Amino acid sequence: MTEKTRIDVPFRPVFPSPAGLIVSADENKKPNIMTAGEVFNIGLKNPCIIGIALRKATYTHGLISRTREFTVNLPSRAILEKMDLVGTVSGRDGRDKFAEAGLTPIPSVTVIPPIIEECPVNLECKCLSITEVGDHDLFLGEVLYMRADADKVGERQRLLIDKMDSFLYAEWEYYEIGKKLGNFGFSRGKDGRLR
């Protein structure tokens, strides 16, 4: 029998989590980027809804609370150092984190905050709700528009995960994603990939 150890104070107990770069904008349309330790799916489609959890003290919390829109940009390992840098400084003092990190803003189609060119997946979101959940507030965003690098999109517009060069975040550390293990339904001799 496997021995289990009790964790007295759970912290980020669900792992791994994809980190994301969240872009918001102030009332003058000046963008700000922050690193979020978790970005997660809430509603898979009709509508597609994602969630981010932010501390009230963050500059981004205030911007999204006022403007009710943001973008989520999923990075590749090629910009890991830039993403980490963005997460260590605040934009509250007026600093241009796009310039500082060497990231390129691209205009969004449906919202004011731009997307990030260097990220292979970009989501433009309208904030549906903000709910206090313990020490963070949960922001639910409806994905109004999604873009992905063309060379990372396959049959039926499915993302080619093996080409994303993605990484995961857990326990204050970054990890690469491993190899593909199988398709949904493999245990029953079925291929459920293309539903």
Secondary structure, DSSP 8 states (H G I E B T S, - for coil): -------SS--S-S--B--EEEEEE-TT--EEEEEES--EEEE-SSS-EEEEEE-TTSHHHHHHHHH-EEEEEE--GGGHHHHHHHTTS-STT---HHHHHT--EE--SSSSS-EETTSSEEEEEEEEEEEEETTEEEEEEEEEEEEE-GGGB-GGG-B-GGGS--EEEETTEEEE-------TTGGGT---TT-
